[in-house]
Amino acid sequence: MKFKLFFLLLLIIPLASFKPHKYYISLCEIEHVKDQNSIQITLGLFIDDIELTFNKNHNTKFNLDTENEIENVDDYYEKYLNKHFKISINNELKPFEFIGKEYDDDIVRFYLEIPDIKKIKSISVKNTSLFQYFEDQQNIIKVYANNKHKTFYLNRKNDKGLLNF
């Protein structure tokens, strides 16, 4: 009986101290749509991560994706993305249009567009989203332009990716 109790404790104690590791990632997909002469962007962030960031930065409760969500949340989203997400096309910083957002389970997806892009010689992406409070944050950038696919893995030490054609 003592052996069973000892074995059970030996098994339970390490398992009780194990905590699941949370991954801090975002995914951004960028595509040059030639027939529309535009860059179309979809950027997904975990709702709880962006909510924590907003709550700390603005000292309030945003209650994202709930009935009690702050009324002008899109203004906060747009301001945040303009500060932390930058794209240069052909060595020129380009502003994006904030088309909107949608909640999908635990992710908020942002839809952005850069119009009037006929030809791409280079594309540079800088994404510092969520780096402020999440040391292990990785921002994955997938680019499709000029019939080429490229993926960048950005983090605090390397927050920018460049693709030349």
N, C-alpha and C positions, 0 to 999 in steps of 0.2 A: 504494500500500500504506500509506504514512504517513497519507494522508487517511482511509482506512478505520479505522485504529487510532485516530486523533484523534477521529473521529466516534463510534466505539464507546466510548472513554473519556468523551467529552462526554455520552453517553447513560447510561452505567453509574454514574458518580460521583453525579449527583443522585438516581438511583433507589436507590443503596445507602444514602444518607443519609436516605431517606424511611422513617419509622416509622408503622405504622398507629396511628391514634388510638383509644384505648379509651374507650368511652362509659360513664359512671357514672350508671346510672339504676335506679330501682326502680318497680314498678307496684303500686298498691293499688286494689282494687275494693271498694266499700262499697255494700251494698244493704239497704234497709229491706224486709223480707219481712213484709207486713202480716198475712197469715193465720197467721204464727207469732209475731207481736209481737216480732220481733227484728231486730237489725242483724247482718248476716253480712258478714264481711270476709275477703278473700283478699289477702295481701301477698307479693309475690315479690321476692327479693333474689338477686343473683348470689352463688353459693357462694364463689367465690374472694375476693370483697370482704368478706363477713361473716367468712370464715375468717381473712383477714389482720387484720381488726379484733379478733377474739377472741384470736388468737395474740399480738398486740401488747399488748392490754389485760390478758391473764392470763399472759403470758410462758410459754406452753406450746404444744404442737402439738395442734390439735383434729382434724386429719385428717378433715374433714367429708366425708360421703358415701363413706367407704371402710370396709374391714373394721376398721381401727384407730381409727375414730371414738371420741372420748371417750364413756364410758358414759352420763353424765347430761347429754348435750348439750341435751336439751329444757329442762332447768332454766336453762341459760345463755341459750337462746333466749328463754324466757319473761321472765326478768329483764331482758334487753336490750330487748325490745319494750315492757315496762312502763315503762322509763326513756325510750325514744325515740319512742314512738307513743302519742299521747293523742287521745281523742275526747270532745267535749262535745256533749250532746244537750240542746236547750232551755236552754242556758247552764249546764248541770250536767255536770261531769266524770264520765264513766262508766267503770268498770273493765270490761275485757273478759275473757272466758274463753278460755284457750289451748286450742283443740280438738286441735291437732296440726300436723304438718308433713309434707311429702313432697318428695323430691328429683326433679327433672325436668330431665334433661340437666345444664346448668350453673346451674340456678336452684333455690333452695329456696323452697317456697310454704308460708306459714303460714296456718292457718285459725283465725279468731277469731270470737267471737260476743258480742254484748251482748243479754241477754234482757230481757223485760218492757218493750219500747218500743212503746207503742201509737200515739202520735202524735208527729210531728216538726214543730216550728215553726222550729228552726234546728239546724244541725250544723256543728261546728267541728272541724277536723282539724289536728293538729300532728305532723309527722314529721321528726325529726332523724336518722333512721337513716343511718349511714355518713358523716355529715358530718365526723366527727372526723379521718379520714385521707384523705378524697377531696374535695378542694377543689371539683371540678366536679360533684359529686353532685347529681342532680336526682331528686326523689321525686314521681312522678306519682300523683295521687289522682283516681279516677273515682267519683263518687257518683251513685247512683240512688235517689231517694226522692220520694214524693208525685208520681209520674209525671213527674219532672224529672230530666234528666241534667246534671251539672256536672263539669268537669275542672279541677283545680288543678295547677300546676307549682310545686313547692316547692324551695327551695335554701337555702343558708346565710343569705342576706340576707332571705329571705321564707320562713319555715318553717311558716307557718300559713295555712289557708284557711277561709273562712266562707261558708255558704250559708243564707240566710233564705228562709222560705216565706211 
